[in-house]
Amino acid sequence: MRAVFVFCEGIHDITFVVRSLGQLANATWIGDSIGKLPSPLGPIPDPLNPTKPKLESLIAKRYSSRTLDGLRLKAAAHAPLPAFEAIVKANDTLFVLIRCHGDGASQAAIKLINDTMVLLNPAFGTDLKEIAAAFIFDADASLGQRESTFAAEFASILQNVTAPTHGKWVKGSHRVGLYVFHNQASKSGSLEEIIAPLVAAEWGTRWAAADAYLHQNAQPTDPVRVKRSEWLKAQINVTGQFLYPGDPMSIVISKPRGAMPGLGDAHFSGGESQSLVNFLNGVLW
């Protein structure tokens, strides 16, 4: 079994990835408890000692070994970054979605990758035999700058290979890929610019009304006026508040469940979703 660790900046990125994989790769949600996950994500049990596994779960060990004394309550209440958020499976590949909050967590992401690779030593007999690391970012001001920053921040796992550019994979000591959400013409932008048309297509009247509300009430110094992506985050959230009062953008773009509303599956089979899924399936195994 193989796994792709997909490092994302935020929860709404993870939602977009999971829904795209579900729609285009028939990926299914893995809802097992940590103790039942494939090792080393889950443990390797010892039949002779049910209370002590042969190999402890990578996830359980990561969370249980935290030193809390130096943390404030709010920090202690949340999983440390990088944080495991979801796992989906397509064929014999697991896609492990990890919230990483961008460049600031680069060294922690590198450590997680290296710690996992140590556990893949055949002597341990884990279910996972190979892993790859996909990093998903917004271009923000510049695609080229994002690629350069990635090459610098993740140099230690890119030794003896040229750092990947958008949509590419490299295979050296580690399998590493980079995917950057951006506008094809301007070579800048963010995922919000991709999600916005989907929300507008689903809830057109409310989308237009949300835009009008922001224009009428946003002050020149408000954060929504600073960047286009911030405006779109606010507009997406205002549009969704009629259905999801108080919920964040990741819920607004979530999958409909039963009688619960949501953004339809068809929205996650477009060009960007296709490009993303092709990238995630393109690991140099």
N, C-alpha and C positions, 0 to 999 in steps of 0.2 A: 504494500500500500504506500502511496505517496501523499504528500501534503504540500500545499502552497500556503505559506504564511502571508496574508495580505494585510499590509500595514496601511491604515487609513488615518486621515487627519481628524475625522469626527464621526459621530453616529450617523448623520445624514449621508455621508459618503459610504458607510457600511451598508445602509439600507439600499442605496442605489446599486451597489455591487451585488448584494444578495438577490435583489429582485431581477437584475439583468441575468445573472447566472441561472436563476429559476426559470425565467422565460425562454432563454436561448440555449441553455445547456441541460435543461431538465434537472437542475440541481435540487436536491431535497434537504430539508432541514434536519439536522442531527439534534435531537432533544434529550439525549441520554444524560444522566447525571455524570459528574466528573469521574466517579469511580468506575463507570462503565465505558468511558471513552477509549478508543484505541491507544495503546501505549506508544510513546511515553506521555501523551497528553493525559491519559489515565494511567493507573498503576498496572504493574504485572503482579497478579496475586500469587501468594504462596499457599498452596493447598494444605501444607502442614502447619501453617501459622496464619489463620484468617485475619488476625489483627495487625499483622506486619507484612506488607507486600515485599516481594523480591526487589521491586523497583518502585519507588514512590512516584506518584503522578507529578509531572512537571508543573502543571497548573496548581495543584494543591500545595506542593512544596513552595512555589513562588509566593502564594498568598499567606501561607501559614508561617513562613520564616521572616515576616516583616518585623522590624523593630519599631514599636509604636511609641515608646516613651518620649521621643523628641518631636512627635507630630501633634498638631492641634486636632481637636475633635473632628472638624470638617474633613481634614485630609485623611484621618484614620478611618473615616466612614466609607471611603471609596477605594476601589482597587488601585494599586499603583500602576503608572504607565510604564511600559505598554500593557494594556488590559485586554484580555480575551473577551470578545463580545458575542461571537456566533461561529457556528461551524455548519457548512453545507457540503454535500457530497455529490459529485457527478462521476459516474462510472467508478473507477477505483481510485479517484483523487479526492482528498479532503481539501476544502478551501477554508482556512482558519482565519476569521476576520478579527483583526487586532486594532484597537484604538490607540493611536500613538501621538497625536497632536503635533505633527510636523517635525522640523529640524531640532527643536529643543529636546526631543527624546531620542535623538539619533544614537547616542552611545548606549542607552538602555536597550534600544532595538537590536543593536549589534550584539550586545551581551546575551540577549534572549536567543538570538540565532545561534551563537556559538555554544551556549549551554545546551540547546536542543541537539546540535550536531554531535556533541560528546555522547549523548544518550543513545544515538543511533549506532554506536559501536555494535557490531554483530554479536559480541559476547553477551550483550543484554537481552537479545532476542525480542526486540520491540516489534509491534505491529507495523509501525511506520519504518520504511527502509530508506527513504530519500525525502528531502525537503528542498523547497525553493522559497525565495523571499521576494515578493512583489511589493513595491512601494508606490502608493498612489497619492499624488499631490495636486493642488491647484497651481496653475502657472502664475497667477496673480499678475504682476506687472509685466513679466517677460518669461516666455518659455525657455529661452536661452539661459537666462539667469537662474531659473529653477534647475536646469540640467547641470549647470556649473556648480551650484550650491550642493546639489546631491552628490556630485563627484567628490567634492571636498569633504563633506560631512561623513560619507560612507567609504572613505578611501581604504580603511583597514580590511574591508571584506571585498575589495576590488583590486587586490594586489595582482600584478602581472596580467591584468586585462584592461582594456579601455572601458571606461565607465559607460553604462548604457544611456542612450538618449531615449526620448519619448517612444513608447511602444516596443522597445527592444529588450532582449535578454542577453546576458553574458554568462559564461560558465568558466569559472576559475576554481579557486578553493571553495567558492560558494556559487550557487545559482541565484543570480540577482536580476530583477527586471524593474523598469521604471515606466509608469504611465502618468501622464499629466493632462488634466482637464484644461482645455484652452479653446479659444476661438481660432478657427483655422486661418482666418484672414489677418487678424491683428497679432496672433501668436501671444495672446495674453488672455486673462479671464479666469473663471472659476466654475465649479460644478453648478453653482446657483444659476448661472446663465444657461445651463443645459436643462435644469429642472424647471425653470420658470415657464417655458413654452408648454411643458407637459401639464402643469397646474392650470395655466391659462386655457388650455384646450379642454380640460375636465370641468372647470368651474368658471366659464368665461365672464359671466355677469359679475360674480363676486370678485374676480381678479381685477376687472376694470374699476370696480367700486373701491377696492383696497388701494389701488394706485391713486385714485382721486383723493381718498382720505389722507394718504401720506403727503401728497402735494399740498393739501389744504392746511395740514397741521404741523408738518416737520419744519423746525426752525433751521436757519442757516448753519448753526453750530452743532446740530444734532448729529450723532454718529451715522445715521442713515444717509446723510448728505456727503459723507467722506468718500465712500467707495460704492461703485455700482453693486458689488456683491452684497454689501450691507443693506442697501435698499431692497434688493431682491429677497434677501432673507426675511426682512420685515413684511414685504408684500405677500410672500408665500405664507407666512405665519398668520397674517391678518385674514387672508382668504380662507385658511383652514380653521379659524377659530369658531366659525358657525357649526362645524362638525366635531371639532376637537378642542373644546374650551380649555385654555391653559396649557395645551400640549405643545411640544416643540416641533420643528420642521420634520424631524425624522418620523414622527407619527403622522403628520399631514400627508407624507408621500408613502405611507405604509400600505400594505396589501389589504384589500377588502376581506373581511372575515364574516361569513354568514350574512346577517342583516346589517352588519357594521359597514359604513361607507369607507372608501379609500380610493387611491389612485389606481385606475384600471391596469391590468397586466399588459395590455397592448402598448402602453406608453414606454415599456421597457424592452422593446424589440426594435427600436430605431437605430440610426447610424452610430450614435455614441455607445449605446449598449452593445451593438455588434462589434465595434472596434475594441471595446473593453474586454468582452468575453473572448474574442480571438486572441488578444494579448495574454489573458490568463491561461488559455489553453495552449499557448505557444512556448511553454517552458522547454529549455534545452536539456531534456532528461538524458 
